[in-house]
Amino acid sequence: MILRAAAAVAGLLLLFALLICAQTGGIAGTIYGSGDLSTNDLSQWPHLDYGLGTDVGSNSSGAGYLWYHSNVAGRKAAGMTATPTAHASPAANSDSVYLWAPALYWNFQPYEIWLRTSVMFPSAATISTSGASAEAPFQPTTGEWNWFLEFHNDSNPLPSCAQEYANVSFDVKTDDLVQSGVVGTQNVRMAVRIMGGDDCAPNIVWLDGPPLQWDHWYEMLLHIKWDPNGGIFEWYLDNFNAPYYSNLNIPTLYTRPNGYVSPSYTSLTLTNYRYHAPWNSTIYLGPLAVGSTQSSVLNAF
């Protein structure tokens, strides 16, 4: 039984690291990881957390919801629904569900990666035509706690002075006074936070995106070089020809004191992770690919 379980885990990791050291249909570059939903389910993600713990529960467990969709406005999607009883994270006053993969070799220095995916924040109209059980229109909480894609910092021991959070965190942000149980409505926009450098005094960069559009498939392309000093972060949004933001010299990993794992590394998580609220709220994430070049991920699906 132990050997069978180990083989199953190895199979999932191999699936997520699909085509390692291979060419992508004649396009120069390597696909490091694929969540393209070609299996017509969510099995390409090694770990699912419905809000009860890693790989615990299901869509009938009374916590959060993770649904595969064959067609949401023209594409396959993972529906991620946070509920008042979904607590994938132990953080107090939060609700969350996760699809995530453990740290793989391309989450470390000195790798330079490209990631392609898409995200939609559905209104009641989309839920009425495409929604599954318990899915609901996206309603952000107030402030900056509406995360949906993270390259999370590793879970190794930290010095007491550490101020680490996920190295790259995509978010929906509002300008409302932060209040529990209130829907955010003021200047609702997509945003991203990049952190790195000295983990006790990290470099923090916040970027604001455009005002949020509901029912719109945002096409996203990321270019990241993992480095605690001279990293790269580029964000393409609805235009793969020119970056919405580009920084070719930015810390993207943490440096820790002697005796601690340094530099840090990351793991990829799709999430609906918010400030605690009494309503259900759904985010749709489309097919995803991580590769070594822009052309490899643009031609991955």
Secondary structure, DSSP 8 states (H G I E B T S, - for coil): -HHHHHHHHHHHHHHHTTTTT--BTTBSS-EEEEE--TTSSSTTSSEEESSSSTT---TTSSS-EEEEEEEETTEEEEEEEE-TT-BSS--TTEEEEEEE----GGGSTT-EEEEEEEEE---HHHHHHH--TT------BSSS-EEEEEEEE--S---TT-----SEEEEEE--S---TT-B--SS-EEEEEEEEEETTS-EEEEEEEEE--TT--EEEEEEEE--SSSEEEEEEES-TTS-SEEEEEE--SEE--TTS--S--EEEEEEEEEE--SS-EEEEE--EEEESSHHHHHT--
